[in-house]
């Protein structure tokens, strides 16, 4: 499922719309920034799955979602590169999920946001899919208007 969404993101990033880099407001990311965020979420979640397989109930490190926008220069990245990277990140994430057995899905991590809470890898996968869908809608709303 993540792979299908990644293809849709990549297709949206190939648009020549000037809206791709435009923020609709100071506190709302541009479509390109949303795509960069999703790419990084997929990579981060992959590492979290691998950590949960290595040790019992590891504590996750926040990804610094807001800081990454500036620190990694999301707005200045080449959309076609981000699309390719996003597709690759989805494949990498899907690969680690495909390798989980029935017991692995119940392995847990401690997520710190909004309060420290134990979550299963099943929850992590569903939450990640929700993020992909949610931000894809954000991009469509901005590009289709």
FINU-407481 format. One record per atom (N, C-alpha, C, CB): atom name; x, y negated, z; residue in one letter. Coordinates in nm, 3 decimals, always signed. Each point is the difference from the previous one (the first is absolute). Glycine has a CB too. Layout:
<recs>
REC   a       xx       yy       zz  r
REC  CA        X        Y        Z  a
...
</recs>
This chain:
<recs>
REC   a       xx       yy       zz  r
REC   N   +0.083   +0.120   +0.000  x
REC  CA   -0.083   -0.120   +0.000  x
REC   C   +0.087   -0.127   +0.000  x
REC  CB   -0.181   +0.127   +0.122  x
REC   N   +0.288   -0.126   -0.042  x
REC  CA   +0.089   -0.117   +0.003  x
REC   C   +0.060   -0.026   -0.137  x
REC  CB   +0.052   +0.047   +0.240  x
REC   N   -0.023   +0.062   -0.313  x
REC  CA   +0.059   -0.016   -0.132  x
REC   C   -0.095   -0.070   -0.097  x
REC  CB   +0.136   +0.205   +0.040  x
REC   N   -0.265   -0.169   -0.031  x
REC  CA   -0.099   -0.063   -0.088  x
REC   C   -0.013   -0.149   +0.030  x
REC  CB   -0.124   +0.217   -0.014  x
REC   N   +0.125   -0.251   +0.141  x
REC  CA   -0.007   -0.142   +0.037  x
REC   C   +0.126   -0.073   -0.045  x
REC  CB   -0.145   +0.058   +0.198  x
REC   N   +0.260   +0.007   -0.186  x
REC  CA   +0.125   -0.063   -0.039  x
REC   C   +0.000   -0.034   -0.149  x
REC  CB   +0.119   +0.125   +0.181  x
REC   N   -0.177   -0.039   -0.262  x
REC  CA   -0.009   -0.027   -0.144  x
REC   C   -0.087   -0.122   -0.023  x
REC  CB   +0.029   +0.245   -0.053  x
REC   N   -0.138   -0.256   +0.127  x
REC  CA   -0.088   -0.116   -0.016  x
REC   C   +0.071   -0.128   +0.041  x
REC  CB   -0.200   +0.146   +0.041  x
REC   N   +0.276   -0.142   +0.069  x
REC  CA   +0.080   -0.116   +0.040  x
REC   C   +0.097   -0.038   -0.111  x
REC  CB   -0.019   +0.067   +0.242  x
REC   N   +0.089   +0.032   -0.293  x
REC  CA   +0.100   -0.027   -0.105  x
REC   C   -0.065   -0.062   -0.122  x
REC  CB   +0.137   +0.192   +0.083  x
REC   N   -0.255   -0.144   -0.121  x
REC  CA   -0.071   -0.057   -0.114  x
REC   C   -0.036   -0.147   +0.027  x
REC  CB   -0.092   +0.229   -0.058  x
REC   N   +0.046   -0.258   +0.178  x
REC  CA   -0.034   -0.139   +0.034  x
REC   C   +0.122   -0.090   -0.005  x
REC  CB   -0.186   +0.083   +0.145  x
REC   N   +0.301   -0.028   -0.109  x
REC  CA   +0.123   -0.080   +0.001  x
REC   C   +0.050   -0.031   -0.141  x
REC  CB   +0.059   +0.104   +0.218  x
REC   N   -0.112   -0.037   -0.317  x
REC  CA   +0.041   -0.027   -0.139  x
REC   C   -0.079   -0.113   -0.063  x
REC  CB   +0.064   +0.238   -0.021  x
REC   N   -0.161   -0.292   +0.093  x
REC  CA   -0.078   -0.110   -0.053  x
REC   C   +0.089   -0.123   -0.016  x
REC  CB   -0.210   +0.091   +0.109  x
REC   N   +0.174   -0.175   -0.202  x
REC  CA   +0.076   -0.124   -0.017  x
REC   C   -0.070   -0.118   +0.068  x
REC  CB   +0.091   +0.088   -0.218  x
REC   N   -0.184   -0.056   +0.304  x
REC  CA   -0.076   -0.104   +0.069  x
REC   C   +0.090   -0.083   +0.092  x
REC  CB   -0.205   +0.145   -0.011  x
REC   N   +0.190   -0.278   +0.007  x
REC  CA   +0.076   -0.084   +0.093  x
REC   C   -0.044   +0.024   +0.145  x
REC  CB   +0.027   -0.172   -0.182  x
REC   N   -0.144   +0.235   +0.200  x
REC  CA   -0.051   +0.027   +0.135  x
REC   C   +0.083   +0.107   +0.073  x
REC  CB   -0.228   -0.062   -0.081  x
REC   N   +0.308   +0.136   +0.006  x
REC  CA   +0.078   +0.108   +0.059  x
REC   C   +0.091   -0.051   +0.112  x
REC  CB   -0.008   +0.120   -0.220  x
REC   N   +0.062   -0.238   +0.202  x
REC  CA   +0.093   -0.057   +0.100  x
REC   C   -0.065   -0.110   +0.085  x
REC  CB   +0.187   +0.053   -0.155  x
REC   N   -0.314   -0.081   +0.132  x
REC  CA   -0.066   -0.110   +0.072  x
REC   C   -0.068   +0.048   +0.126  x
REC  CB   -0.035   -0.117   -0.216  x
REC   N   +0.058   +0.044   +0.322  x
REC  CA   -0.073   +0.023   +0.125  x
REC   C   -0.129   -0.081   -0.005  x
REC  CB   +0.216   +0.044   +0.130  x
REC   N   -0.329   +0.019   -0.102  x
REC  CA   -0.125   -0.075   +0.000  x
REC   C   -0.011   -0.096   +0.119  x
REC  CB   -0.108   +0.191   -0.118  x
REC   N   +0.189   -0.169   +0.219  x
REC  CA   +0.005   -0.086   +0.118  x
REC   C   +0.132   +0.026   +0.072  x
REC  CB   -0.254   +0.001   +0.023  x
REC   N   +0.290   -0.090   +0.068  x
REC  CA   +0.131   +0.015   +0.065  x
REC   C   +0.015   +0.128   +0.082  x
REC  CB   +0.010   -0.247   +0.007  x
REC   N   -0.120   +0.302   +0.041  x
REC  CA   +0.006   +0.119   +0.084  x
REC   C   -0.043   +0.128   -0.073  x
REC  CB   -0.044   -0.147   +0.194  x
REC   N   +0.031   +0.140   -0.327  x
REC  CA   -0.039   +0.116   -0.079  x
REC   C   +0.109   +0.029   -0.101  x
REC  CB   -0.247   -0.051   +0.031  x
REC   N   +0.293   +0.173   -0.034  x
REC  CA   +0.106   +0.036   -0.093  x
REC   C   -0.048   -0.001   -0.144  x
REC  CB   +0.102   +0.138   +0.178  x
REC   N   -0.008   -0.153   -0.268  x
REC  CA   -0.028   +0.011   -0.143  x
REC   C   -0.013   +0.149   -0.035  x
REC  CB   +0.126   -0.217   -0.051  x
REC   N   -0.183   +0.249   -0.065  x
REC  CA   -0.007   +0.140   -0.042  x
REC   C   +0.138   +0.067   -0.003  x
REC  CB   -0.202   -0.057   -0.135  x
REC   N   +0.303   -0.013   +0.088  x
REC  CA   +0.135   +0.056   -0.002  x
REC   C   +0.049   +0.031   +0.142  x
REC  CB   +0.049   -0.127   -0.212  x
REC   N   -0.076   +0.037   +0.304  x
REC  CA   +0.042   +0.022   +0.139  x
REC   C   -0.073   +0.119   +0.061  x
REC  CB   +0.048   -0.245   +0.023  x
REC   N   -0.177   +0.260   -0.054  x
REC  CA   -0.074   +0.118   +0.048  x
REC   C   +0.062   +0.128   -0.055  x
REC  CB   -0.211   -0.137   +0.014  x
REC   N   +0.248   +0.137   -0.140  x
REC  CA   +0.060   +0.119   -0.060  x
REC   C   +0.134   +0.034   +0.066  x
REC  CB   -0.115   -0.055   -0.216  x
REC   N   +0.197   -0.047   +0.243  x
REC  CA   +0.126   +0.023   +0.070  x
REC   C   -0.025   +0.059   +0.139  x
REC  CB   +0.105   -0.190   -0.128  x
REC   N   -0.205   +0.137   +0.196  x
REC  CA   -0.034   +0.049   +0.133  x
REC   C   -0.040   +0.148   -0.007  x
REC  CB   -0.075   -0.231   +0.068  x
REC   N   -0.007   +0.267   -0.164  x
REC  CA   -0.045   +0.139   -0.012  x
REC   C   +0.118   +0.091   -0.030  x
REC  CB   -0.225   -0.079   -0.080  x
REC   N   +0.314   +0.036   -0.007  x
REC  CA   +0.121   +0.078   -0.028  x
REC   C   +0.075   +0.028   +0.130  x
REC  CB   +0.016   -0.103   -0.231  x
REC   N   +0.003   -0.001   +0.312  x
REC  CA   +0.074   +0.015   +0.125  x
REC   C   -0.076   +0.083   +0.103  x
REC  CB   +0.108   -0.219   -0.045  x
REC   N   -0.240   +0.209   +0.045  x
REC  CA   -0.081   +0.084   +0.090  x
REC   C   +0.022   +0.147   -0.036  x
REC  CB   -0.174   -0.183   +0.026  x
REC   N   +0.169   +0.216   -0.153  x
REC  CA   +0.020   +0.140   -0.042  x
REC   C   +0.137   +0.052   +0.042  x
REC  CB   -0.153   -0.040   -0.194  x
REC   N   +0.255   -0.042   +0.177  x
REC  CA   +0.135   +0.042   +0.039  x
REC   C   +0.010   +0.015   +0.152  x
REC  CB   +0.095   -0.115   -0.202  x
REC   N   -0.154   +0.022   +0.275  x
REC  CA   +0.004   +0.004   +0.146  x
REC   C   -0.077   +0.120   +0.053  x
REC  CB   +0.019   -0.250   +0.006  x
REC   N   -0.136   +0.275   -0.061  x
REC  CA   -0.080   +0.112   +0.047  x
REC   C   +0.069   +0.133   -0.031  x
REC  CB   -0.210   -0.136   -0.033  x
REC   N   +0.277   +0.144   -0.079  x
REC  CA   +0.078   +0.120   -0.033  x
REC   C   +0.103   +0.026   +0.108  x
REC  CB   -0.034   -0.040   -0.247  x
REC   N   +0.106   -0.063   +0.285  x
REC  CA   +0.103   +0.016   +0.104  x
REC   C   -0.062   +0.040   +0.133  x
REC  CB   +0.142   -0.169   -0.116  x
REC   N   -0.261   +0.119   +0.145  x
REC  CA   -0.068   +0.036   +0.124  x
REC   C   -0.041   +0.147   +0.000  x
REC  CB   -0.081   -0.235   +0.021  x
REC   N   +0.033   +0.284   -0.134  x
REC  CA   -0.035   +0.142   -0.010  x
REC   C   +0.124   +0.085   +0.025  x
REC  CB   -0.186   -0.052   -0.165  x
REC   N   +0.296   +0.016   +0.100  x
REC  CA   +0.123   +0.076   +0.018  x
REC   C   +0.049   -0.005   +0.145  x
REC  CB   +0.060   -0.050   -0.239  x
REC   N   -0.074   -0.065   +0.305  x
REC  CA   +0.040   -0.012   +0.140  x
REC   C   -0.085   +0.090   +0.089  x
REC  CB   +0.073   -0.236   -0.042  x
REC   N   -0.203   +0.242   +0.014  x
REC  CA   -0.089   +0.084   +0.081  x
REC   C   +0.029   +0.148   -0.020  x
REC  CB   -0.175   -0.178   -0.016  x
REC   N   +0.232   +0.213   -0.095  x
REC  CA   +0.038   +0.140   -0.023  x
REC   C   +0.132   +0.033   +0.068  x
REC  CB   -0.123   -0.004   -0.218  x
REC   N   +0.206   -0.098   +0.242  x
REC  CA   +0.130   +0.023   +0.064  x
REC   C   -0.009   +0.006   +0.152  x
REC  CB   +0.105   -0.114   -0.192  x
REC   N   -0.196   +0.036   +0.249  x
REC  CA   -0.007   -0.006   +0.146  x
REC   C   -0.145   -0.012   +0.046  x
REC  CB   +0.228   -0.107   +0.007  x
REC   N   -0.249   +0.138   +0.118  x
REC  CA   -0.135   -0.003   +0.056  x
REC   C   -0.041   -0.142   +0.037  x
REC  CB   +0.031   +0.233   +0.085  x
REC   N   -0.139   -0.277   -0.141  x
REC  CA   -0.066   -0.127   +0.030  x
REC   C   +0.098   -0.119   +0.004  x
REC  CB   -0.170   +0.129   +0.128  x
REC   N   +0.239   -0.154   -0.240  x
REC  CA   +0.088   -0.118   -0.002  x
REC   C   -0.080   -0.130   +0.004  x
REC  CB   +0.168   +0.133   -0.128  x
REC   N   -0.104   -0.236   +0.177  x
REC  CA   -0.064   -0.132   +0.002  x
REC   C   +0.038   -0.072   -0.129  x
REC  CB   +0.006   -0.010   +0.255  x
REC   N   -0.106   -0.044   -0.325  x
REC  CA   +0.027   -0.068   -0.126  x
REC   C   +0.052   -0.141   +0.025  x
REC  CB   -0.178   +0.137   -0.112  x
REC   N   +0.255   -0.182   +0.019  x
REC  CA   +0.050   -0.137   +0.001  x
REC   C   -0.091   -0.083   -0.089  x
REC  CB   +0.240   +0.074   +0.043  x
REC   N   -0.288   -0.189   +0.003  x
REC  CA   -0.081   -0.084   -0.089  x
REC   C   +0.076   -0.035   -0.127  x
REC  CB   -0.119   -0.095   +0.200  x
REC   N   +0.049   +0.089   -0.311  x
REC  CA   +0.066   -0.025   -0.129  x
REC   C   +0.031   -0.148   -0.024  x
REC  CB   -0.116   +0.200   -0.088  x
REC   N   +0.063   -0.289   +0.171  x
REC  CA   +0.024   -0.143   -0.022  x
REC   C   -0.066   -0.048   -0.127  x
REC  CB   +0.215   +0.020   +0.122  x
REC   N   -0.342   +0.015   -0.137  x
REC  CA   -0.071   -0.027   -0.127  x
REC   C   +0.007   -0.146   -0.042  x
REC  CB   -0.151   +0.187   +0.055  x
REC   N   +0.131   -0.279   +0.036  x
REC  CA   +0.000   -0.142   -0.038  x
REC   C   +0.141   -0.050   -0.029  x
REC  CB   -0.204   -0.035   +0.140  x
REC   N   +0.301   +0.081   -0.064  x
REC  CA   +0.138   -0.044   -0.023  x
REC   C   +0.054   +0.051   -0.133  x
REC  CB   +0.036   -0.002   +0.247  x
REC   N   -0.077   +0.121   -0.287  x
REC  CA   +0.049   +0.057   -0.126  x
REC   C   -0.034   -0.086   -0.121  x
REC  CB   -0.023   +0.225   +0.103  x
REC   N   -0.089   -0.293   -0.100  x
REC  CA   -0.041   -0.082   -0.114  x
REC   C   +0.111   -0.099   -0.034  x
REC  CB   -0.243   +0.024   +0.065  x
REC   N   +0.297   -0.087   +0.036  x
REC  CA   +0.108   -0.097   -0.020  x
REC   C   +0.136   +0.069   -0.009  x
REC  CB   -0.135   -0.172   +0.123  x
REC   N   +0.162   +0.262   -0.029  x
REC  CA   +0.133   +0.063   +0.007  x
REC   C   +0.034   +0.079   -0.125  x
REC  CB   -0.027   +0.011   +0.246  x
REC   N   -0.072   +0.050   -0.309  x
REC  CA   +0.025   +0.078   -0.121  x
REC   C   -0.037   -0.076   -0.127  x
REC  CB   -0.040   +0.207   +0.134  x
REC   N   -0.008   -0.330   -0.118  x
REC  CA   -0.031   -0.083   -0.116  x
REC   C   -0.109   +0.059   -0.089  x
REC  CB   +0.232   -0.080   +0.007  x
REC   N   -0.341   +0.124   +0.056  x
REC  CA   -0.109   +0.062   -0.076  x
REC   C   -0.044   -0.083   -0.120  x
REC  CB   -0.074   +0.108   +0.211  x
REC   N   +0.057   -0.238   -0.191  x
REC  CA   -0.054   -0.086   -0.106  x
REC   C   +0.094   -0.014   -0.119  x
REC  CB   -0.125   -0.123   +0.175  x
REC   N   +0.252   +0.153   -0.156  x
REC  CA   +0.098   -0.017   -0.107  x
REC   C   +0.032   +0.129   -0.074  x
REC  CB   +0.095   -0.186   +0.131  x
REC   N   -0.156   +0.296   -0.092  x
REC  CA   +0.033   +0.127   -0.061  x
REC   C   -0.067   +0.015   -0.136  x
REC  CB   +0.027   +0.100   +0.227  x
REC   N   +0.034   -0.020   -0.310  x
REC  CA   -0.051   +0.023   -0.136  x
REC   C   -0.116   +0.099   +0.009  x
REC  CB   +0.229   -0.045   -0.104  x
REC   N   -0.349   +0.006   +0.059  x
REC  CA   -0.117   +0.086   +0.013  x
REC   C   +0.018   +0.141   -0.058  x
REC  CB   -0.133   -0.206   -0.009  x
REC   N   +0.197   +0.218   -0.106  x
REC  CA   +0.017   +0.134   -0.059  x
REC   C   +0.091   +0.087   +0.087  x
REC  CB   -0.032   -0.098   -0.230  x
REC   N   +0.132   +0.038   +0.294  x
REC  CA   +0.086   +0.074   +0.093  x
REC   C   -0.080   +0.047   +0.121  x
REC  CB   +0.199   -0.134   -0.075  x
REC   N   -0.282   +0.046   +0.128  x
REC  CA   -0.082   +0.035   +0.117  x
REC   C   -0.096   +0.112   -0.036  x
REC  CB   +0.018   -0.236   +0.087  x
REC   N   -0.077   +0.231   -0.206  x
REC  CA   -0.090   +0.107   -0.044  x
REC   C   +0.071   +0.134   -0.006  x
REC  CB   -0.129   -0.167   -0.129  x
REC   N   +0.248   +0.169   +0.073  x
REC  CA   +0.078   +0.124   -0.008  x
REC   C   +0.037   +0.049   +0.140  x
REC  CB   +0.092   -0.071   -0.225  x
REC   N   -0.048   -0.021   +0.310  x
REC  CA   +0.038   +0.037   +0.136  x
REC   C   -0.119   +0.052   +0.079  x
REC  CB   +0.181   -0.171   -0.007  x
REC   N   -0.296   +0.110   -0.015  x
REC  CA   -0.121   +0.042   +0.069  x
REC   C   -0.040   +0.142   -0.042  x
REC  CB   -0.075   -0.241   +0.015  x
REC   N   +0.084   +0.269   -0.144  x
REC  CA   -0.030   +0.136   -0.048  x
REC   C   +0.097   +0.100   +0.061  x
REC  CB   -0.091   -0.093   -0.215  x
REC   N   +0.219   +0.058   +0.220  x
REC  CA   +0.099   +0.090   +0.059  x
REC   C   -0.025   +0.020   +0.150  x
REC  CB   +0.167   -0.076   -0.172  x
REC   N   -0.201   -0.032   +0.242  x
REC  CA   -0.028   +0.010   +0.143  x
REC   C   -0.120   +0.090   +0.025  x
REC  CB   +0.096   -0.230   +0.035  x
REC   N   -0.198   +0.222   -0.120  x
REC  CA   -0.118   +0.086   +0.015  x
REC   C   +0.038   +0.146   -0.022  x
REC  CB   -0.149   -0.189   -0.078  x
REC   N   +0.233   +0.215   -0.020  x
REC  CA   +0.046   +0.138   -0.024  x
REC   C   +0.079   +0.053   +0.119  x
REC  CB   +0.005   -0.046   -0.246  x
REC   N   +0.083   -0.036   +0.301  x
REC  CA   +0.078   +0.041   +0.116  x
REC   C   -0.089   +0.028   +0.121  x
REC  CB   +0.192   -0.135   -0.086  x
REC   N   -0.289   +0.049   +0.109  x
REC  CA   -0.093   +0.018   +0.112  x
REC   C   -0.083   +0.126   -0.020  x
REC  CB   -0.008   -0.249   +0.035  x
REC   N   -0.046   +0.267   -0.155  x
REC  CA   -0.082   +0.118   -0.030  x
REC   C   +0.082   +0.128   +0.018  x
REC  CB   -0.138   -0.135   -0.160  x
REC   N   +0.264   +0.132   +0.123  x
REC  CA   +0.084   +0.118   +0.013  x
REC   C   +0.012   +0.044   +0.146  x
REC  CB   +0.128   -0.072   -0.203  x
REC   N   -0.103   -0.022   +0.295  x
REC  CA   +0.013   +0.041   +0.141  x
REC   C   -0.133   +0.049   +0.055  x
REC  CB   +0.187   -0.165   +0.031  x
REC   N   -0.298   +0.107   -0.077  x
REC  CA   -0.130   +0.048   +0.046  x
REC   C   -0.028   +0.140   -0.054  x
REC  CB   -0.083   -0.236   +0.011  x
REC   N   +0.119   +0.260   -0.137  x
REC  CA   -0.023   +0.131   -0.061  x
REC   C   +0.077   +0.111   +0.072  x
REC  CB   -0.037   -0.114   -0.219  x
REC   N   +0.142   +0.078   +0.288  x
REC  CA   +0.084   +0.099   +0.067  x
REC   C   -0.045   +0.030   +0.143  x
REC  CB   +0.188   -0.077   -0.142  x
REC   N   -0.293   +0.009   +0.188  x
REC  CA   -0.051   +0.024   +0.135  x
REC   C   -0.082   +0.128   +0.004  x
REC  CB   -0.002   -0.247   +0.045  x
REC   N   +0.021   +0.326   +0.060  x
REC  CA   -0.088   +0.116   +0.019  x
REC   C   -0.110   -0.039   +0.097  x
REC  CB   +0.190   +0.164   -0.045  x
REC   N   -0.280   -0.073   +0.074  x
REC  CA   -0.118   -0.031   +0.083  x
REC   C   +0.040   -0.059   +0.135  x
REC  CB   -0.124   +0.185   -0.114  x
REC   N   +0.225   -0.131   +0.177  x
REC  CA   +0.043   -0.051   +0.130  x
REC   C   +0.065   -0.137   -0.008  x
REC  CB   +0.031   +0.233   +0.070  x
REC   N   +0.040   -0.259   -0.179  x
REC  CA   +0.068   -0.129   -0.016  x
REC   C   -0.097   -0.117   -0.001  x
REC  CB   +0.179   +0.116   -0.127  x
REC   N   -0.298   -0.094   +0.071  x
REC  CA   -0.098   -0.109   -0.010  x
REC   C   -0.040   -0.051   +0.138  x
REC  CB   -0.084   +0.099   -0.214  x
REC   N   +0.101   -0.016   +0.316  x
REC  CA   -0.036   -0.040   +0.137  x
REC   C   +0.117   -0.056   +0.078  x
REC  CB   -0.176   +0.173   -0.003  x
REC   N   +0.295   -0.174   -0.055  x
REC  CA   +0.115   -0.063   +0.066  x
REC   C   -0.032   -0.148   +0.021  x
REC  CB   +0.164   +0.167   -0.105  x
REC   N   -0.107   -0.226   +0.207  x
REC  CA   -0.039   -0.136   +0.036  x
REC   C   +0.117   -0.096   +0.004  x
REC  CB   -0.186   +0.096   +0.130  x
REC   N   +0.149   -0.223   -0.137  x
REC  CA   +0.092   -0.112   +0.015  x
REC   C   -0.067   -0.100   +0.093  x
REC  CB   +0.104   +0.034   -0.232  x
REC   N   -0.026   -0.124   +0.287  x
REC  CA   -0.055   -0.111   +0.078  x
REC   C   +0.006   -0.124   -0.087  x
REC  CB   +0.073   +0.103   +0.222  x
REC   N   -0.190   -0.157   -0.255  x
REC  CA   -0.009   -0.126   -0.074  x
REC   C   -0.018   -0.112   +0.102  x
REC  CB   -0.100   +0.114   -0.206  x
REC   N   +0.170   -0.222   +0.189  x
REC  CA   -0.001   -0.108   +0.100  x
REC   C   -0.109   -0.104   -0.023  x
REC  CB   +0.241   +0.036   +0.025  x
REC   N   -0.303   -0.037   -0.142  x
REC  CA   -0.096   -0.106   -0.031  x
REC   C   -0.141   +0.055   -0.009  x
REC  CB   +0.178   -0.125   -0.122  x
REC   N   -0.276   +0.059   +0.177  x
REC  CA   +0.008   -0.121   +0.084  x
REC   C   +0.041   +0.031   +0.143  x
REC  CB   -0.175   -0.102   -0.143  x
REC   N   +0.153   +0.225   +0.188  x
REC  CA   +0.046   +0.049   +0.129  x
REC   C   +0.071   +0.133   -0.025  x
REC  CB   -0.191   -0.116   +0.128  x
REC   N   +0.291   +0.149   -0.048  x
REC  CA   +0.064   +0.131   -0.020  x
REC   C   -0.103   +0.113   +0.007  x
REC  CB   +0.214   -0.090   +0.099  x
REC   N   -0.214   +0.174   -0.203  x
REC  CA   -0.097   +0.108   -0.007  x
REC   C   +0.059   +0.117   -0.079  x
REC  CB   -0.191   -0.166   +0.015  x
REC   N   +0.163   +0.285   +0.033  x
REC  CA   +0.045   +0.121   -0.067  x
REC   C   -0.092   +0.026   -0.119  x
REC  CB   +0.094   +0.097   +0.217  x
REC   N   -0.033   -0.073   -0.333  x
REC  CA   -0.077   +0.026   -0.123  x
REC   C   +0.060   +0.123   -0.070  x
REC  CB   -0.058   -0.248   -0.025  x
REC   N   -0.029   +0.324   -0.040  x
REC  CA   +0.046   +0.120   -0.073  x
REC   C   +0.047   -0.038   -0.141  x
REC  CB   -0.161   +0.143   +0.133  x
REC   N   +0.233   -0.050   -0.194  x
REC  CA   +0.040   -0.023   -0.139  x
REC   C   -0.122   -0.002   -0.091  x
REC  CB   +0.221   +0.111   +0.045  x
REC   N   -0.327   -0.040   -0.006  x
REC  CA   -0.125   -0.006   -0.077  x
REC   C   -0.053   -0.144   +0.001  x
REC  CB   -0.053   +0.242   +0.059  x
REC   N   +0.053   -0.305   +0.058  x
REC  CA   -0.044   -0.139   +0.012  x
REC   C   +0.091   -0.090   -0.085  x
REC  CB   -0.089   +0.043   +0.234  x
REC   N   +0.220   -0.022   -0.228  x
REC  CA   +0.094   -0.082   -0.076  x
REC   C   -0.031   +0.008   -0.149  x
REC  CB   +0.176   +0.037   +0.176  x
REC   N   -0.202   +0.082   -0.226  x
REC  CA   -0.030   +0.016   -0.143  x
REC   C   -0.129   -0.073   -0.038  x
REC  CB   +0.118   +0.222   +0.001  x
REC   N   -0.221   -0.205   +0.081  x
REC  CA   -0.128   -0.067   -0.029  x
REC   C   +0.013   -0.152   +0.012  x
REC  CB   -0.122   +0.202   +0.082  x
REC   N   +0.195   -0.248   +0.017  x
REC  CA   +0.020   -0.143   +0.019  x
REC   C   +0.076   -0.060   -0.120  x
REC  CB   +0.001   +0.033   +0.253  x
REC   N   +0.098   +0.041   -0.301  x
REC  CA   +0.078   -0.047   -0.115  x
REC   C   -0.088   -0.008   -0.124  x
REC  CB   +0.207   +0.101   +0.098  x
REC   N   -0.291   -0.002   -0.119  x
REC  CA   -0.092   -0.003   -0.114  x
REC   C   -0.094   -0.121   +0.012  x
REC  CB   +0.014   +0.252   -0.020  x
REC   N   -0.062   -0.277   +0.140  x
REC  CA   -0.085   -0.118   +0.023  x
REC   C   +0.074   -0.128   -0.037  x
REC  CB   -0.119   +0.121   +0.186  x
REC   N   +0.246   -0.133   -0.146  x
REC  CA   +0.081   -0.118   -0.034  x
REC   C   +0.011   -0.017   -0.151  x
REC  CB   +0.130   +0.029   +0.213  x
REC   N   -0.104   +0.081   -0.284  x
REC  CA   +0.012   -0.008   -0.146  x
REC   C   -0.129   -0.049   -0.063  x
REC  CB   +0.167   +0.186   +0.005  x
REC   N   -0.279   -0.130   +0.038  x
REC  CA   -0.129   -0.040   -0.057  x
REC   C   -0.033   -0.145   +0.035  x
REC  CB   -0.078   +0.237   +0.016  x
REC   N   +0.099   -0.273   +0.109  x
REC  CA   -0.033   -0.135   +0.047  x
REC   C   +0.078   -0.107   -0.078  x
REC  CB   -0.048   +0.094   +0.228  x
REC   N   +0.178   -0.074   -0.243  x
REC  CA   +0.080   -0.101   -0.068  x
REC   C   -0.019   +0.002   -0.152  x
REC  CB   +0.167   +0.018   +0.186  x
REC   N   -0.208   +0.095   -0.239  x
REC  CA   -0.035   +0.004   -0.142  x
REC   C   -0.123   -0.087   -0.025  x
REC  CB   +0.096   +0.234   -0.021  x
REC   N   -0.192   -0.228   +0.113  x
REC  CA   -0.117   -0.088   -0.010  x
REC   C   +0.040   -0.147   +0.013  x
REC  CB   -0.144   +0.183   +0.096  x
REC   N   +0.238   -0.212   -0.005  x
REC  CA   +0.051   -0.137   +0.014  x
REC   C   +0.056   -0.049   -0.134  x
REC  CB   +0.052   +0.042   +0.244  x
REC   N   +0.027   +0.042   -0.308  x
REC  CA   +0.061   -0.039   -0.129  x
REC   C   -0.107   -0.020   -0.107  x
REC  CB   +0.208   +0.125   +0.061  x
REC   N   -0.303   -0.033   -0.069  x
REC  CA   -0.107   -0.014   -0.100  x
REC   C   -0.080   -0.129   +0.022  x
REC  CB   -0.015   +0.252   -0.017  x
REC   N   -0.017   -0.282   +0.142  x
REC  CA   -0.077   -0.122   +0.029  x
REC   C   +0.075   -0.124   -0.049  x
REC  CB   -0.103   +0.112   +0.200  x
REC   N   +0.232   -0.114   -0.183  x
REC  CA   +0.077   -0.117   -0.039  x
REC   C   +0.024   -0.007   -0.151  x
REC  CB   +0.109   +0.007   +0.224  x
REC   N   -0.088   +0.107   -0.287  x
REC  CA   +0.031   +0.000   -0.142  x
REC   C   -0.124   -0.004   -0.089  x
REC  CB   +0.206   +0.127   +0.055  x
REC   N   -0.318   -0.076   -0.004  x
REC  CA   -0.122   +0.008   -0.081  x
REC   C   -0.085   -0.126   +0.007  x
REC  CB   +0.003   +0.243   +0.037  x
REC   N   +0.033   -0.337   +0.048  x
REC  CA   -0.083   -0.120   +0.013  x
REC   C   +0.046   -0.110   -0.092  x
REC  CB   -0.045   +0.061   +0.234  x
</recs>
